[in-house]
Amino acid sequence: MARNYAKSRKPRETFDVRIEKMVQGGESMVRLPDGRVCFVKGALPGERCRVEITLSKKDFARGVAVEIIEPSPDRAEPRCPLYGRCGGCSLQHLKSEKQAEYLERVERENFRRLARTDLPDSFCIRTGNPWGYRNRARVVAVKDRAGDREIVRFGFREQESNRIAFFRECPVLTPALNAFLQGPAREIFTDKGTCFPREIDVNIFDDGAGNVSYCYAGMKASAFAECAQSVVDIGGEKIASDASVFFQSNLGLLPELVQAVRDAVDEGIASGDASDEWLIDLFSGVGFFACMLKDRFRRITTVERDEGCLKHAKANLSAVGMSGARGTSVENVAAPAEQWLMDNVVDVPATLIVDPPRTGLPKEVLEAIAASSVNRLIYVSCDPVTLARDYAKLALSGFTIKSARGFAFYPQTPHLEMLLVVGR
């Protein structure tokens, strides 16, 4: 039976097509009758659907599936009423238990196409709870009037727009975050004693124990110190942070990534490719991985340019030298990763771990790694496309893939974290 997911729109050019495959970003791909590649939202491989063209260029097009004529057996009914409007959760039309399988195919193709290599046969994607998992988010708080009362509503930005999609309960947020937005947050942002603009972005964070911290632009220092701070317990390690800085958004799956990183470190030291002499943690954030690995090294250097993150890294690692029987020395450096690598000679087989933003590693970092004595690199990536691109450059310096794993930190979305271990 045909299913129609489209809203009424001004008529545009449409095509009846059979979808070929899924590509990076969660869209699917098909070739139009004129030979152009068309990237389609809301469709799955193998489906026959009617596609409405939303962008037409000389060599490619973009479209949206407005009618599913022959649905895939892997299709699911979107659970959230904001599906298609909200800027997140664009894979809700794919069954949760099938999402990792589809994303694995996409990443294997990415590495073949961009890095001209195959991911190991052992590559797989780890998954956790498909709903109620997200412990960190940015929402928009908007003040409105309801008769003579002032109320506040919360929402997310709509797709490719500054408009706001309001929600009462988000199915991917943790129960604690939903409860906070339905109760305490409404009182906070209608507080007569505090002057808030009509519309403001708010960062919220659930520490995994149901305690919610929050912050927003212009927050007073006293309120930030009281309301924005958090401490997360991961396997007995307590990591201090706050709602303004980056922290992983899926605490349920995070321990599996930590164990995979620890295994990679242990394997490198055991093989002799790396040593326990020195851990260099680039783009170190609040010092998370350094804290998780502190018992394995004699010397630790974290490198981070964000002052807020660096403050927490210093606090999180402050007791390492005193508590470690090995007398571990710790250095927290405030600098861009590329600048630190260019200014410091790494002439021992140090263990190097990098966790860069979506843009990947700057050219200077890749060149410095190639010129160093580092024989083993642990790369944690939030964008598999830039990871494949960076690996292609590292391969020119003799690096090869030792292991690769994926982590679906954001179910219902096409976003994926990858751990790539390379050595030479």
C-alpha positions as CSV (number, residue, x, y, z in Angstrom):
1,M,0.0,0.0,0.0
2,A,1.3,3.4,-0.9
3,R,2.2,5.6,2.1
4,N,2.3,9.4,1.8
5,Y,4.6,11.3,4.1
6,A,4.5,14.7,2.3
7,K,2.7,17.9,3.3
8,S,0.8,19.9,0.7
9,R,3.3,21.9,-1.4
10,K,3.4,23.9,-4.6
11,P,3.7,21.3,-7.4
12,R,7.2,20.5,-8.5
13,E,8.8,18.1,-10.9
14,T,8.4,14.5,-9.8
15,F,9.8,11.1,-10.8
16,D,8.8,7.5,-10.2
17,V,12.1,5.8,-9.3
18,R,13.7,2.8,-7.7
19,I,16.2,3.8,-4.9
20,E,19.7,2.4,-5.3
21,K,21.5,2.9,-2.0
22,M,22.0,5.0,1.1
23,V,24.8,7.5,1.2
24,Q,26.5,9.6,3.9
25,G,24.1,11.8,5.8
26,G,21.2,9.3,5.7
27,E,19.9,10.3,2.3
28,S,19.4,7.7,-0.4
29,M,20.6,7.9,-4.0
30,V,19.1,7.3,-7.4
31,R,19.9,8.2,-11.0
32,L,17.2,10.2,-12.8
33,P,16.2,9.4,-16.4
34,D,18.6,12.2,-17.6
35,G,21.5,10.5,-15.9
36,R,21.9,12.9,-13.0
37,V,22.5,11.6,-9.5
38,C,19.6,12.6,-7.1
39,F,19.9,12.5,-3.3
40,V,16.6,11.7,-1.8
41,K,15.3,12.3,1.8
42,G,13.0,9.9,3.4
43,A,13.6,6.9,1.1
44,L,15.3,3.5,1.6
45,P,17.3,1.3,-0.8
46,G,15.2,-0.9,-2.9
47,E,12.1,1.2,-2.5
48,R,10.0,2.4,-5.4
49,C,8.8,5.9,-4.6
50,R,7.7,9.1,-6.1
51,V,10.4,11.8,-5.6
52,E,9.7,15.5,-5.8
53,I,12.7,17.6,-6.9
54,T,13.6,20.3,-4.4
55,L,16.9,21.4,-5.9
56,S,17.9,21.0,-9.6
57,K,21.5,21.5,-10.8
58,K,23.2,20.7,-14.0
59,D,25.0,17.6,-12.7
60,F,22.9,16.6,-9.7
61,A,19.6,17.1,-7.9
62,R,18.1,16.8,-4.5
63,G,14.6,15.6,-3.7
64,V,12.2,14.2,-1.1
65,A,10.1,11.0,-1.2
66,V,6.6,12.2,-1.3
67,E,5.0,8.8,-1.8
68,I,6.3,5.3,-1.0
69,I,4.8,3.1,-3.7
70,E,6.7,-0.1,-2.7
71,P,8.1,0.1,0.8
72,S,11.1,-1.7,2.1
73,P,10.6,-4.4,4.7
74,D,13.0,-2.3,6.8
75,R,10.8,0.7,6.8
76,A,9.3,2.0,10.1
77,E,6.6,4.4,11.0
78,P,8.3,7.5,12.4
79,R,7.6,7.7,16.1
80,C,8.0,11.5,16.6
81,P,5.3,13.8,15.2
82,L,8.1,16.3,14.4
83,Y,9.8,13.9,11.9
84,G,10.5,15.8,8.7
85,R,10.3,19.2,10.5
86,C,12.8,19.0,13.3
87,G,16.5,19.2,12.3
88,G,17.3,15.8,14.0
89,C,16.3,12.1,13.9
90,S,16.1,11.9,10.1
91,L,16.4,8.1,10.1
92,Q,13.2,7.4,12.0
93,H,11.7,5.8,8.8
94,L,14.3,3.0,9.1
95,K,13.8,0.3,11.8
96,S,16.0,0.9,14.8
97,E,17.5,-2.6,14.6
98,K,18.5,-2.1,11.0
99,Q,20.2,1.3,11.3
100,A,23.7,0.0,12.2
101,E,23.6,-2.4,9.3
102,Y,22.8,0.4,6.8
103,L,25.4,2.8,8.3
104,E,28.1,0.0,8.1
105,R,27.5,-0.3,4.3
106,V,27.8,3.5,3.9
107,E,31.1,3.7,5.8
108,R,32.6,0.7,4.0
109,E,31.9,2.5,0.7
110,N,33.2,5.8,2.0
111,F,36.6,4.2,2.8
112,R,36.7,2.4,-0.6
113,R,35.9,5.7,-2.4
114,L,37.8,8.2,-0.4
115,A,40.7,6.2,1.0
116,R,40.9,3.5,-1.6
117,T,41.0,0.8,1.0
118,D,38.7,-1.6,2.7
119,L,37.7,-1.5,6.3
120,P,38.6,-4.7,8.1
121,D,36.1,-7.6,7.9
122,S,35.8,-7.2,11.7
123,F,34.4,-3.7,11.5
124,C,31.0,-3.5,13.0
125,I,28.9,-0.8,14.7
126,R,28.0,-1.0,18.4
127,T,24.5,0.1,19.4
128,G,22.6,0.9,22.6
129,N,19.1,2.0,23.5
130,P,17.4,3.5,20.4
131,W,15.2,5.9,22.4
132,G,15.6,7.9,25.5
133,Y,19.4,7.8,25.3
134,R,20.4,11.4,24.6
135,N,21.8,13.1,27.7
136,R,23.0,16.4,26.1
137,A,21.1,18.8,23.9
138,R,20.6,22.4,22.8
139,V,17.0,23.5,22.9
140,V,15.4,26.9,22.2
141,A,13.3,28.4,25.0
142,V,10.6,30.8,23.7
143,K,8.4,33.0,25.9
144,D,4.7,33.3,24.9
145,R,1.5,34.6,26.3
146,A,-1.5,32.4,27.3
147,G,-4.2,34.9,28.2
148,D,-2.8,37.0,31.1
149,R,0.0,34.5,31.8
150,E,3.5,34.3,30.5
151,I,4.5,30.7,29.5
152,V,7.7,29.2,28.0
153,R,7.8,26.6,25.3
154,F,10.8,24.5,24.1
155,G,11.8,23.3,20.7
156,F,14.5,22.5,18.2
157,R,15.4,24.4,15.0
158,E,13.6,23.0,11.9
159,Q,15.5,21.5,9.0
160,E,17.5,24.2,7.1
161,S,15.6,26.9,8.8
162,N,15.6,29.2,11.9
163,R,12.0,28.4,12.6
164,I,11.3,26.4,15.7
165,A,9.6,23.0,16.0
166,F,8.1,22.9,19.5
167,F,7.8,19.7,21.4
168,R,6.3,18.6,24.7
169,E,8.4,15.4,25.0
170,C,11.3,14.4,22.8
171,P,11.6,10.6,22.4
172,V,15.4,10.5,22.2
173,L,16.1,12.7,25.2
174,T,16.6,11.0,28.5
175,P,13.7,10.9,30.9
176,A,15.5,13.4,33.2
177,L,15.9,15.9,30.4
178,N,12.3,15.6,29.4
179,A,11.2,16.0,33.0
180,F,13.4,19.0,33.5
181,L,11.9,20.8,30.4
182,Q,8.4,20.0,31.4
183,G,8.8,21.2,35.0
184,P,11.8,23.1,36.5
185,A,12.9,24.7,33.2
186,R,9.5,26.4,32.7
187,E,9.8,28.0,36.1
188,I,13.4,29.1,35.5
189,F,12.6,30.9,32.3
190,T,9.5,32.6,33.5
191,D,11.2,33.8,36.7
192,K,10.1,37.4,37.2
193,G,13.4,38.1,38.9
194,T,15.5,37.3,35.9
195,C,15.3,39.1,32.6
196,F,15.4,36.7,29.6
197,P,15.0,37.6,26.0
198,R,11.9,36.2,24.2
199,E,14.0,33.5,22.5
200,I,17.2,32.0,23.9
201,D,19.3,28.8,23.2
202,V,19.8,26.6,26.2
203,N,22.3,23.8,26.7
204,I,21.1,21.0,28.9
205,F,23.0,18.0,30.3
206,D,21.9,14.9,32.2
207,D,24.9,13.4,34.2
208,G,23.5,9.9,33.9
209,A,22.2,9.9,37.5
210,G,19.2,12.2,36.7
211,N,20.9,15.4,37.7
212,V,20.4,18.1,35.1
213,S,22.8,21.1,34.5
214,Y,22.1,23.9,32.1
215,C,23.5,27.2,30.8
216,Y,22.7,29.9,28.2
217,A,24.4,33.0,26.8
218,G,24.6,35.8,29.2
219,M,24.2,33.6,32.3
220,K,25.5,35.3,35.4
221,A,28.7,33.8,36.8
222,S,27.1,32.9,40.1
223,A,24.2,31.1,38.4
224,F,26.7,29.3,36.0
225,A,28.7,28.1,39.0
226,E,25.5,26.8,40.7
227,C,23.5,25.4,37.7
228,A,25.9,24.6,34.9
229,Q,28.4,22.2,36.6
230,S,28.3,18.4,36.4
231,V,30.2,15.3,37.4
232,V,29.9,12.1,35.3
233,D,30.8,8.7,36.7
234,I,32.2,6.4,33.9
235,G,33.4,3.1,35.3
236,G,34.3,4.6,38.7
237,E,36.1,7.6,37.1
238,K,34.5,10.9,38.0
239,I,34.9,13.5,35.2
240,A,34.0,17.1,35.9
241,S,32.4,19.2,33.2
242,D,29.8,21.8,32.6
243,A,26.9,22.3,30.2
244,S,28.8,24.8,28.0
245,V,31.5,22.5,26.8
246,F,31.5,19.3,24.7
247,F,30.8,16.0,26.3
248,Q,29.5,12.8,24.7
249,S,25.7,12.7,24.3
250,N,25.1,9.0,24.9
251,L,26.4,7.9,28.3
252,G,24.9,4.5,28.0
253,L,27.2,3.6,25.1
254,L,30.3,5.6,26.2
255,P,31.8,2.8,28.3
256,E,32.1,0.6,25.2
257,L,34.1,3.3,23.4
258,V,36.3,3.7,26.5
259,Q,37.0,0.0,26.6
260,A,37.8,-0.1,22.9
261,V,40.3,2.8,23.4
262,R,41.9,1.0,26.4
263,D,42.2,-2.2,24.3
264,A,43.9,-0.3,21.5
265,V,46.4,1.3,23.9
266,D,47.2,-2.1,25.5
267,E,47.7,-3.8,22.2
268,G,50.0,-1.0,21.0
269,I,52.2,-1.3,24.1
270,A,52.2,-5.1,24.1
271,S,53.3,-5.1,20.4
272,G,56.0,-2.6,20.9
273,D,54.5,-0.2,18.3
274,A,54.0,2.3,21.2
275,S,55.3,2.7,24.7
276,D,54.0,3.5,28.1
277,E,56.4,6.4,28.3
278,W,54.2,9.1,26.9
279,L,50.5,9.7,26.1
280,I,49.7,12.6,23.9
281,D,46.0,13.5,23.9
282,L,45.2,16.1,21.2
283,F,41.8,17.9,21.1
284,S,41.6,16.6,24.7
285,G,38.5,18.5,25.8
286,V,38.0,18.1,29.5
287,G,40.7,15.4,29.6
288,F,38.3,12.6,29.3
289,F,40.5,10.0,27.5
290,A,43.6,11.0,29.5
291,C,41.6,10.3,32.7
292,M,40.5,6.9,31.4
293,L,44.1,6.0,30.5
294,K,46.0,7.6,33.3
295,D,47.1,4.3,35.0
296,R,48.9,3.2,31.8
297,F,51.5,6.0,31.3
298,R,54.4,7.6,32.9
299,R,53.8,11.0,31.3
300,I,50.6,12.6,30.0
301,T,50.2,15.7,27.8
302,T,46.8,17.0,27.0
303,V,46.4,19.7,24.3
304,E,43.2,21.8,24.1
305,R,42.5,25.3,22.9
306,D,39.2,25.9,24.6
307,E,39.7,27.6,27.9
308,G,36.5,26.1,29.5
309,C,37.6,22.6,28.6
310,L,41.1,23.2,29.7
311,K,40.0,24.3,33.2
312,H,38.2,21.0,33.7
313,A,41.1,19.0,32.2
314,K,43.4,20.5,34.8
315,A,41.0,19.7,37.6
316,N,40.2,16.2,36.3
317,L,43.9,15.3,36.1
318,S,45.2,17.2,39.1
319,A,45.6,14.2,41.3
320,V,47.1,11.8,38.8
321,G,50.7,12.5,39.8
322,M,50.0,12.2,43.5
323,S,47.8,9.1,43.3
324,G,49.8,7.1,40.7
325,A,52.3,4.7,42.1
326,R,54.4,5.3,39.0
327,G,54.7,9.0,39.6
328,T,52.9,10.0,36.4
329,S,53.6,13.6,35.3
330,V,50.8,15.6,33.7
331,E,51.0,18.6,31.5
332,N,47.9,20.5,30.3
333,V,48.6,22.7,27.3
334,A,46.4,25.5,26.1
335,A,47.2,25.6,22.3
336,P,45.8,24.5,18.9
337,A,46.9,20.9,18.2
338,E,48.7,21.8,15.0
339,Q,50.7,24.5,16.8
340,W,51.8,22.2,19.6
341,L,52.9,19.5,17.2
342,M,54.9,21.9,15.1
343,D,56.6,23.3,18.3
344,N,57.4,20.0,19.9
345,V,59.5,17.1,18.6
346,V,57.9,13.7,19.3
347,D,61.0,11.5,19.0
348,V,59.9,8.5,21.1
349,P,57.2,6.0,20.2
350,A,54.5,7.9,22.1
351,T,50.9,6.8,22.2
352,L,48.9,9.5,20.3
353,I,45.1,9.8,20.6
354,V,43.2,12.4,18.7
355,D,39.5,13.4,18.9
356,P,39.0,16.3,16.5
357,P,35.9,18.2,15.5
358,R,33.9,17.2,12.4
359,T,36.4,19.0,10.2
360,G,39.0,16.4,11.0
361,L,42.7,16.9,11.4
362,P,44.3,20.1,10.0
363,K,46.9,19.5,7.3
364,E,49.7,20.6,9.7
365,V,48.7,17.9,12.2
366,L,48.8,15.2,9.6
367,E,52.2,16.4,8.4
368,A,53.6,16.6,12.0
369,I,52.4,13.0,12.7
370,A,54.0,11.7,9.6
371,A,57.3,13.4,10.5
372,S,57.2,12.2,14.2
373,S,58.3,8.9,15.8
374,V,54.7,8.0,16.5
375,N,54.1,4.5,15.1
376,R,50.5,4.1,16.4
377,L,47.6,6.6,16.3
378,I,44.2,6.1,17.9
379,Y,41.7,8.3,16.0
380,V,38.3,9.0,17.5
381,S,36.1,10.6,14.8
382,C,32.6,12.1,14.8
383,D,32.7,12.3,11.0
384,P,33.6,9.2,9.0
385,V,34.0,11.1,5.8
386,T,36.8,13.4,7.2
387,L,38.3,10.3,8.9
388,A,38.5,8.5,5.6
389,R,40.1,11.6,4.0
390,D,42.6,11.9,6.8
391,Y,43.5,8.2,6.7
392,A,44.2,8.5,2.9
393,K,46.9,11.1,3.7
394,L,48.3,9.1,6.6
395,A,48.5,6.0,4.4
396,L,51.0,7.9,2.2
397,S,53.3,8.0,5.2
398,G,53.2,4.3,5.7
399,F,50.2,4.0,8.1
400,T,47.9,1.1,7.7
401,I,44.6,0.2,9.5
402,K,45.0,-2.1,12.5
403,S,41.4,-2.0,13.7
404,A,38.2,-0.1,13.2
405,R,34.9,0.1,15.1
406,G,31.8,2.1,14.9
407,F,29.6,3.5,17.7
408,A,26.0,4.6,17.0
409,F,25.9,7.3,19.6
410,Y,22.9,8.9,17.9
411,P,20.2,6.4,17.0
412,Q,17.5,7.6,14.6
413,T,20.2,9.8,13.0
414,P,22.9,9.1,10.4
415,H,25.6,10.4,12.7
416,L,28.3,7.9,13.7
417,E,31.4,7.8,15.8
418,M,34.3,5.8,14.6
419,L,37.4,4.5,16.3
420,L,40.3,3.9,13.9
421,V,43.6,2.5,15.0
422,V,46.5,2.9,12.5
423,G,50.1,2.0,12.7
424,R,53.3,1.8,10.6
